């Protein structure tokens, strides 16, 4: 049985595991066919082989920013473009506020963020539009850390965290190969550790390249995942959000996650 909040009953009720640590990495603007099976993404494909792949995973809309709000809060929160938002403009429930409210631990790690908690619009390769936690008044800005603050002792990680690479590392401005290499160099050691420490890495994309019906790569890796598993069930950002909420044993689901479905068929028993 899975350890963690809720124990066996939560696992049985939700059909998802209870990992000790979950990291979600969101990459940018590439369709499933551009990444899965691509020689430019050997590391992501190794995660697929050693973990699980969702072959019918879809984003919600275009452009980038509303997808991030959908994934974090089950709603685009009225955001329709990539313009910088007023920090704390929304008090809607979201994954971070739910995790914190349940007495669990949360953080985001944001590459090229000028300083911990900075709500700046943009700075070099950093862009606020990929960091939806700044839009919520119920998420402490101090929980938004720089990537330099990402721990080397993975047992000290929060129970739930998001990692946002910068505009080059996330494949937005740079190549698939660049992003794949960044992922390996910066989260490969965590992925290896997760395999033996009841922890989970989720790699997904905000949206496709506008040419594939918004079908995106989503790969899950770690001890709770059956190696080599695939699911052809159609899932979207709201389903992933619901699944993340349920890994935390939360009693609530934000926005459209309430009517979403858990990701199933890929978990180790």
VENZI-V882741 format. One record per pair of residues at least 12 apart in sequence whose ideal C-beta (glycine too) atoms are under 7 Angstrom apart, sorted by the first residue. I is the first residue (numbers start at 1). J is the second residue. D is the distance in whole Angstrom. If there is no record, write none. Layout:
# VENZI-V882741
i,j,d
I,J,D
I,J,D
This chain:
# VENZI-V882741
i,j,d
2,17,4
2,18,4
2,198,7
2,224,7
3,18,7
3,20,7
3,198,6
4,18,3
4,19,7
4,20,6
5,18,6
5,104,7
5,248,7
5,249,4
6,18,6
6,249,3
10,249,5
14,246,4
14,262,6
15,262,6
15,264,5
16,243,6
16,246,5
16,247,6
16,262,5
16,267,7
17,224,4
17,247,6
17,267,5
18,247,6
18,249,6
19,198,6
19,199,5
19,200,4
19,222,7
19,224,5
19,247,6
20,197,7
20,198,5
20,199,5
21,154,7
21,157,5
21,159,6
21,199,4
22,159,7
22,160,5
22,200,5
22,202,7
22,244,7
22,247,6
23,161,5
23,163,6
23,190,6
23,201,5
24,162,5
24,202,5
24,244,7
25,163,5
25,183,7
25,187,6
25,203,5
26,68,7
26,162,7
26,164,6
26,204,6
26,205,7
26,206,6
27,170,5
27,171,5
27,179,6
27,203,7
27,205,5
28,64,7
28,170,4
28,171,5
28,172,4
28,205,7
28,206,6
29,171,7
29,172,6
29,206,7
29,207,6
29,209,6
30,171,6
30,176,6
30,205,6
30,208,7
30,209,6
31,208,4
31,209,5
31,211,6
31,212,4
31,215,6
31,216,7
32,212,7
32,215,5
32,216,6
32,217,5
33,212,6
34,176,6
34,209,7
35,176,6
35,217,4
36,48,6
36,53,7
36,217,5
38,176,6
40,175,7
40,176,4
40,177,4
40,180,7
41,176,5
41,180,4
42,180,7
43,180,5
43,183,6
43,184,4
43,188,7
44,180,5
44,183,7
44,203,6
44,217,7
44,219,6
47,191,7
47,203,6
47,219,5
47,221,5
48,219,5
49,228,6
50,221,6
50,227,5
51,219,6
51,220,5
51,221,3
51,222,7
51,225,5
51,227,6
52,219,7
52,220,5
52,225,5
52,226,6
52,229,4
52,230,7
52,231,7
52,266,4
53,219,5
53,230,5
54,218,4
54,231,5
54,235,6
54,263,7
55,230,6
55,231,7
55,232,5
56,215,7
56,232,5
56,233,6
56,234,4
56,235,7
57,204,7
57,215,7
57,216,5
57,218,4
57,235,5
58,214,5
58,215,6
58,216,7
58,234,7
58,236,5
59,206,6
59,207,4
59,208,7
59,214,4
59,216,5
59,237,6
60,76,7
60,236,6
60,237,5
61,76,7
62,207,6
62,210,6
63,81,6
63,82,5
64,82,6
64,129,6
64,130,7
64,206,5
64,207,6
65,79,5
65,81,7
65,82,5
65,129,4
66,79,5
66,80,6
67,206,4
67,207,5
67,237,6
68,130,6
68,132,4
68,206,6
69,132,5
69,135,7
70,237,5
70,238,7
71,237,4
71,240,6
71,241,6
72,94,5
72,95,5
72,96,7
72,132,5
72,133,7
73,92,6
73,93,7
73,94,4
73,254,5
73,255,6
74,238,6
74,241,6
74,253,7
74,254,4
74,255,2
74,256,4
74,257,4
75,92,7
75,255,4
75,256,6
77,90,5
77,92,6
77,135,7
82,129,5
84,121,4
84,128,5
84,129,7
85,135,5
87,119,4
87,134,5
88,136,7
88,137,4
89,135,6
90,135,5
90,136,5
90,137,7
91,137,5
91,138,6
92,136,7
92,255,7
93,252,7
93,254,4
94,136,6
94,139,7
94,254,5
95,160,7
95,241,6
95,244,6
95,245,6
95,254,6
96,133,6
96,136,7
96,139,4
96,143,7
97,136,6
97,138,4
97,139,6
98,245,6
98,250,5
98,252,6
98,254,6
99,159,7
99,160,5
99,248,6
102,248,7
102,250,6
104,159,5
104,160,7
104,248,6
105,158,4
105,159,5
106,143,6
106,158,5
106,160,5
106,161,7
107,143,5
107,145,6
107,158,5
107,161,5
108,131,7
108,133,5
108,143,7
108,144,5
108,145,7
108,161,6
108,162,5
108,164,7
109,145,5
109,147,5
109,149,7
109,150,5
109,161,6
109,163,5
110,131,6
110,144,6
110,145,7
110,146,6
110,147,6
110,164,5
111,147,4
111,164,7
111,165,5
111,166,4
111,169,6
112,124,6
112,125,5
112,126,4
112,166,4
113,126,6
113,144,7
113,146,5
114,126,7
115,146,7
116,142,6
116,144,7
116,145,5
116,146,6
116,149,7
117,141,4
117,142,5
117,144,6
119,134,5
119,141,6
125,166,4
125,167,5
125,168,5
126,166,6
127,167,6
130,164,5
131,144,7
131,164,6
154,190,5
154,193,5
159,248,7
160,244,7
160,248,6
163,187,7
165,179,7
165,182,6
169,182,4
183,203,7
187,201,7
191,221,5
194,221,7
194,222,4
194,223,6
195,222,6
195,223,5
196,223,6
197,223,7
198,223,5
198,224,7
199,222,5
199,223,7
200,220,7
200,222,4
200,224,6
201,221,5
201,222,6
202,220,5
203,219,5
204,216,6
204,218,4
204,240,7
205,217,6
218,240,7
220,266,6
224,267,6
224,268,6
225,266,6
225,267,7
225,268,6
226,266,6
226,267,6
226,268,5
229,265,7
229,266,4
231,263,7
231,265,5
231,266,5
233,265,7
235,263,6
238,256,4
238,257,5
238,260,4
239,260,4
239,261,5
239,263,6
240,263,7
241,254,7
241,257,4
241,260,7
242,257,4
242,260,4
242,261,7
242,262,6
243,262,5
243,263,4
245,257,6
246,262,6
